[in-house]
Amino acid sequence: MLIGHFTEQPWQDEKTGLMGTSIGQELSNRLYDPNIGADLYNRYYDEKIYAEEVGFDALMMNEHHNTPFCLQSVTNVCLTVLARQTRRAKLIPLGNVLPIWDDPLYLSETLSMIDMISRGRLVSGFVRGGGTESLSHNANTVYNRERFNEAHDLIIKSWTTPGPFRWEGKHYQFRTVNPWASPLQKPHPPVMIPGVSSPETIKWCAEHHYPYVMLATQLAPTKEMFEYYYQCAQEAGYKAGTQNVGYLFKVHVDDSEDLAEQAGRKYLSGTFNPFINQGNERQIPPHIFSPPGYSSRASLARMQRLFFDPSSGTSAFTQDYESNVKNFAIISGTPKTVIPKVRHVMEFLRPGTVFLWDGDGAMSHDDQMRSLRLMGQEVIPALRDMSKELQLVGPFESNDNTGISPEALRMAKASGLVK
């Protein structure tokens, strides 16, 4: 099993009351204080470095734009810092927002440099991005999936086919594709894709043999999505397993149940699920949730099921702390109470990759460091024992080229990059 750490790296400012919160695109950046930003960036790097020290296999980063709930508007900056400052953990951006890039070759070169600086620890995550990203960068959401697919194909070809060659696509045209920098890993850094509901994306991932990571979705429909991946993989001609699916969920560990509840409630001062939501008011502006052309009807229908609790008849976005705890949307406690709940998630979903989402909302640096210490001492060892007992194989433990598409392998073999 691959065990990773994640935090949104939220903006926290007691002066303005913004503690991991966001209010669509309308909150003026005049409230931003670079002095506070400098402290927060360095704090979050310290926490990531400590996460590696206590035993996490991977450090997950992401990016969002024009919003205080996530300070990482350029995830590749964070990746570059950690590529030099860490030594062992996989670096996993989930991920670079391909449709907003007008020059995918620039991204290809950037990621190649990061892979080399980290000496081959990059796992390249690509995303379509939410409505926030498209609106922030004036990207037409009607072409979001088309641009994602074409940018992906161009980047992979630039990594696996020696140049120079031309690229004449619908959205991108390059007279000369011949990046000098190339990844250390061959045929290229493995790819991992996150998401919440899109059946089209899951099918695409299965066809490309890319692990798919569900982002803080309710357990029962998450399991259904994993089953859909397995079905699509079978249709693509292979048998997928635990190495192909992953899950991100909120887990905080503390020295006492009282401290754990105090810290756990701080999750709700931030967003419930910032991957599709825009604020601690837990209301989803329609133009952010699904801009015109962004989501299919099938995807929207699945989204409703993933975040609606049939037992209470309420949306997950309006649930209180107690309901989140009951539904395993938030797991917070001492190691004694957290480990059995984590085991329930492992037994029910059977993921080969897990990312523990911690240190978010209004949680302080002390909150996060206490949790990381206890995770390293008790939770991570327990997860490793569970993974052996439940035979939860991670994406880099198998020998089936998980994270590398058959087409990329074909191109790499044709060019002599791999045998």
C-alpha positions in Angstrom: 0.0 0.0 0.0 1.1 3.6 -0.7 0.4 5.8 2.3 0.4 9.6 1.6 -0.2 12.8 3.4 -2.3 15.7 2.2 -3.4 19.2 3.3 -5.0 22.0 1.3 -2.4 24.4 2.8 -5.2 26.8 3.7 -4.9 30.6 4.2 -5.2 31.3 7.9 -5.6 34.8 9.2 -7.2 35.6 12.5 -7.3 39.3 11.7 -9.8 38.8 8.8 -11.3 35.6 10.2 -10.3 33.7 7.1 -9.3 30.2 8.3 -9.3 28.0 5.3 -12.4 29.5 4.0 -13.5 30.6 0.5 -16.3 32.6 -0.9 -16.4 31.8 -4.6 -14.3 34.2 -6.7 -15.6 37.4 -5.2 -13.3 37.8 -2.1 -10.9 40.6 -2.9 -7.2 39.8 -2.7 -6.7 43.2 -0.9 -7.2 41.1 2.3 -4.0 39.1 1.5 -1.0 39.8 3.6 2.3 38.6 2.1 3.9 38.5 5.6 1.3 36.0 6.7 1.7 34.2 3.4 5.5 33.8 3.9 5.0 32.3 7.4 2.3 29.9 6.1 4.3 28.7 3.1 7.3 27.9 5.3 5.1 26.3 7.9 3.5 24.0 5.4 6.9 23.0 3.9 8.1 22.1 7.4 5.1 19.9 7.9 5.6 18.1 4.6 9.2 17.4 5.4 8.2 16.1 8.9 5.6 13.9 7.2 8.3 12.2 5.3 10.4 11.8 8.4 7.6 10.0 10.3 7.2 7.5 7.6 4.7 8.6 4.9 5.5 7.1 1.5 4.1 10.0 -0.5 3.4 13.7 -0.2 0.3 14.8 -2.1 0.0 18.4 -3.4 -2.7 20.2 -5.4 -3.5 23.6 -6.7 -6.5 25.9 -6.8 -6.8 29.5 -8.0 -8.2 32.8 -6.8 -9.3 31.3 -3.4 -8.0 31.3 0.2 -8.8 27.6 0.9 -5.6 26.6 -1.0 -2.4 28.6 -1.0 -0.9 26.4 -3.7 -1.8 28.2 -6.9 1.3 26.8 -8.6 1.8 23.2 -7.3 5.0 22.9 -9.3 6.7 25.4 -7.0 5.9 23.3 -4.0 7.1 20.2 -5.9 10.4 21.8 -6.8 11.1 22.8 -3.2 10.3 19.4 -1.8 12.2 17.6 -4.6 15.3 19.2 -3.2 14.4 19.1 0.5 13.1 15.6 0.8 14.9 12.3 0.1 12.5 9.4 0.0 8.8 10.2 -0.4 7.0 10.1 -3.7 6.0 13.6 -4.8 2.4 13.5 -6.2 0.7 16.6 -7.5 -3.0 15.9 -8.0 -2.6 17.7 -10.0 -1.6 20.0 -12.8 -4.7 21.5 -14.4 -4.1 20.7 -18.1 -7.0 22.6 -19.8 -5.7 26.0 -18.5 -2.2 25.4 -20.0 -1.7 27.1 -23.4 1.8 25.6 -23.6 1.8 21.9 -22.4 5.5 21.7 -23.5 6.5 24.2 -20.8 4.8 21.8 -18.3 6.5 18.8 -19.9 9.9 20.4 -19.3 9.0 21.6 -15.8 7.9 18.1 -14.7 11.0 16.6 -16.3 13.2 18.9 -14.2 11.3 18.0 -11.0 11.7 14.3 -11.7 15.5 14.7 -12.1 15.9 17.0 -9.1 14.0 14.5 -6.9 16.0 11.6 -8.5 13.0 9.9 -9.9 10.3 10.4 -7.2 7.7 12.2 -9.2 4.3 10.7 -9.8 2.6 13.1 -12.3 -1.0 13.8 -11.5 -3.1 15.5 -14.1 -6.6 17.0 -13.6 -9.3 18.8 -15.5 -9.7 21.3 -12.7 -12.8 22.7 -11.2 -14.9 25.6 -12.4 -12.7 27.9 -10.3 -9.6 27.1 -12.4 -11.4 27.6 -15.7 -13.0 30.9 -14.6 -9.7 32.1 -13.1 -7.8 31.6 -16.4 -10.6 32.4 -18.9 -10.6 28.8 -20.2 -13.6 27.7 -22.2 -15.2 24.9 -20.2 -16.9 23.5 -23.4 -13.4 22.4 -24.5 -12.2 21.3 -21.1 -12.0 17.6 -21.7 -10.7 18.0 -25.2 -7.9 20.2 -24.1 -7.1 17.8 -21.2 -6.9 14.8 -23.5 -4.8 16.6 -26.1 -2.4 18.2 -23.6 -1.9 14.8 -21.9 -1.2 13.1 -25.2 1.4 15.8 -26.2 3.2 15.6 -22.8 3.4 11.8 -22.9 4.7 11.8 -26.5 7.3 14.5 -25.6 8.5 12.2 -22.9 8.6 9.0 -24.9 9.4 10.0 -28.5 12.7 11.7 -29.3 12.4 15.0 -31.2 12.2 17.0 -33.2 8.7 16.3 -34.4 5.7 18.4 -35.3 2.4 18.5 -33.3 -0.7 19.6 -35.2 -3.7 19.1 -33.0 -7.1 20.8 -32.6 -6.1 23.0 -29.6 -2.3 22.9 -29.7 0.1 23.3 -32.6 3.9 23.2 -32.3 6.3 23.5 -35.2 9.1 21.8 -33.2 8.7 19.4 -30.3 12.2 18.7 -29.0 12.4 19.4 -25.2 16.0 19.0 -24.1 15.1 18.1 -20.5 13.6 14.6 -20.2 12.4 12.7 -17.1 14.8 10.4 -15.1 12.1 7.7 -14.9 11.6 5.7 -18.1 9.5 5.6 -20.1 8.1 8.5 -18.0 7.0 9.3 -14.5 3.9 7.2 -13.6 0.6 9.0 -13.9 -2.1 9.1 -11.2 -5.5 10.8 -11.7 -7.8 12.1 -9.0 -11.6 12.8 -9.2 -15.0 12.6 -7.6 -17.6 11.2 -10.0 -16.9 11.4 -13.7 -17.6 8.0 -15.4 -15.9 9.3 -18.5 -12.7 10.0 -16.5 -12.8 6.6 -14.8 -13.1 4.8 -18.1 -10.3 6.9 -19.5 -8.1 6.0 -16.5 -8.8 2.3 -16.8 -8.0 2.3 -20.5 -4.6 4.1 -19.7 -3.8 1.8 -16.7 -3.7 5.0 -14.5 -4.6 4.7 -10.8 -7.7 6.7 -10.0 -8.0 8.4 -6.6 -11.4 9.3 -5.2 -11.4 12.5 -3.3 -13.3 12.4 0.1 -16.5 10.9 -1.3 -19.0 8.8 0.7 -18.0 5.2 1.1 -20.8 3.3 -0.6 -20.8 5.2 -3.9 -17.0 5.3 -3.8 -17.0 1.5 -3.8 -19.3 1.5 -6.8 -17.0 3.8 -8.7 -14.1 1.4 -8.0 -16.2 -1.5 -9.3 -16.8 0.6 -12.4 -13.1 1.0 -12.9 -12.6 -2.8 -12.6 -15.4 -3.3 -15.2 -13.8 -0.8 -17.6 -10.4 -2.4 -17.1 -11.8 -5.8 -18.0 -13.3 -4.3 -21.1 -9.9 -2.9 -21.9 -8.4 -6.4 -21.7 -6.8 -6.7 -18.3 -7.7 -7.4 -14.6 -7.3 -4.3 -12.4 -6.7 -4.6 -8.7 -6.0 -2.6 -5.5 -3.0 -1.0 -7.2 -5.4 0.8 -9.6 -7.6 2.6 -7.0 -7.0 5.1 -4.2 -8.9 7.1 -1.6 -8.4 10.5 0.1 -10.1 10.9 3.5 -9.9 13.2 6.5 -7.9 11.6 9.4 -6.6 13.5 12.5 -4.9 11.8 15.4 -4.3 13.4 18.8 -3.0 12.8 22.3 -6.5 12.7 23.8 -10.1 12.5 22.6 -10.8 16.0 23.8 -7.9 17.4 21.8 -8.9 15.3 18.8 -12.5 16.6 18.8 -11.3 20.2 19.2 -8.9 19.8 16.2 -11.4 17.7 14.2 -14.1 20.4 14.4 -11.6 22.8 12.8 -12.0 20.9 9.6 -15.4 22.6 9.3 -14.0 26.1 9.5 -12.6 25.3 6.0 -14.4 23.8 3.1 -16.1 20.4 3.4 -14.7 19.2 0.1 -12.9 22.0 -1.7 -12.5 19.8 -4.8 -16.0 20.7 -5.7 -17.2 23.2 -3.0 -16.3 26.8 -2.5 -16.5 27.8 1.1 -17.3 27.0 4.7 -20.8 28.2 4.1 -21.1 24.8 2.3 -23.2 26.1 -0.5 -22.1 25.4 -4.1 -22.5 28.2 -6.5 -23.8 26.6 -9.7 -21.4 28.5 -12.0 -18.5 27.1 -10.0 -20.0 23.6 -9.5 -20.7 22.9 -13.2 -19.9 25.6 -15.7 -21.5 25.2 -19.1 -20.1 22.2 -20.9 -18.0 21.0 -18.1 -19.9 17.9 -16.8 -22.0 15.3 -18.6 -25.5 14.5 -17.2 -24.2 11.1 -16.1 -21.4 12.7 -14.1 -23.8 15.2 -12.5 -26.2 12.3 -11.5 -23.3 10.4 -9.9 -22.1 13.5 -8.1 -25.4 13.9 -6.4 -25.2 10.3 -5.1 -21.6 10.6 -4.0 -22.3 13.6 -1.7 -25.9 12.9 -0.6 -26.6 10.9 2.6 -29.7 8.8 2.1 -29.9 7.9 5.8 -30.4 11.5 6.9 -31.8 12.9 3.7 -29.2 15.7 3.7 -26.4 16.9 1.6 -22.9 16.2 2.9 -22.2 19.8 2.5 -24.7 20.8 5.2 -23.9 18.2 7.7 -22.5 19.0 11.2 -19.4 17.5 12.8 -21.3 14.7 14.4 -22.8 13.6 11.1 -19.4 13.7 9.4 -18.0 11.5 12.1 -20.8 9.1 11.8 -20.4 8.8 8.0 -16.6 8.4 8.3 -16.2 11.7 6.4 -14.0 12.8 9.3 -12.0 10.4 11.5 -10.5 12.1 14.5 -9.4 10.6 17.8 -6.6 8.9 19.6 -4.8 6.1 17.8 -6.9 3.7 19.8 -10.1 5.0 18.3 -8.8 6.1 14.9 -7.2 2.8 13.8 -10.4 0.7 13.9 -12.3 3.3 11.9 -9.4 3.4 9.3 -9.6 -0.4 9.2 -13.3 -0.2 8.4 -12.5 2.1 5.4 -9.7 -0.3 4.2 -11.9 -3.4 4.5 -14.9 -1.7 2.7 -13.1 0.0 -0.2 -9.8 -2.0 -0.5 -7.7 0.8 -1.9 -4.0 0.3 -2.8 -3.3 4.0 -2.2 -4.6 6.2 0.7 -4.0 9.8 1.4 -4.7 11.0 4.9 -6.1 14.5 4.8 -5.0 16.5 7.9 -3.9 19.9 9.1 -6.7 21.7 7.4 -9.3 24.4 8.0 -8.3 26.2 11.2 -5.9 23.6 12.5 -2.7 25.0 13.9 0.8 24.0 13.3 0.8 22.3 16.7 -2.3 20.4 15.8 -0.7 19.1 12.7 2.6 18.2 14.2 1.0 16.3 17.1 -1.0 14.3 14.6 1.9 13.6 12.3 4.0 12.3 15.3 1.2 9.9 16.3 0.6 8.8 12.7 4.2 7.9 12.4 4.3 6.1 15.8 1.0 4.1 15.5 -1.3 4.7 12.5 1.2 4.2 9.7 2.5 0.9 11.2 -1.1 -0.3 11.7 -1.9 0.6 8.1 1.1 -1.4 6.9 -0.1 -4.4 8.9 -3.6 -4.0 7.5 -2.3 -3.8 3.9 -0.4 -7.1 4.3 -3.4 -8.9 6.0 -5.9 -7.6 3.4 -3.5 -7.9 0.5 -3.8 -4.3 -0.5 -1.1 -3.9 -3.1 0.1 -0.4 -3.9 0.7 1.0 -7.4 4.4 0.6 -7.2 4.5 -2.8 -5.7 3.0 -4.5 -8.7 5.0 -5.4 -11.8 2.3 -4.5 -14.3 3.4 -1.0 -15.3 0.6 0.7 -13.3 0.6 4.3 -14.2 2.0 3.8 -17.7 -0.4 3.5 -20.6 0.1 0.7 -23.2 0.4 3.4 -25.9 3.2 5.1 -24.0 5.0 1.8 -23.6 4.6 1.2 -27.4 6.1 4.6 -28.2 8.9 4.2 -25.8 9.8 0.8 -27.2 9.7 2.0 -30.7 12.1 4.9 -29.9 14.4 2.6 -27.9 13.8 4.3 -24.5 12.9 0.9 -23.0 13.2 -2.7 -24.1 
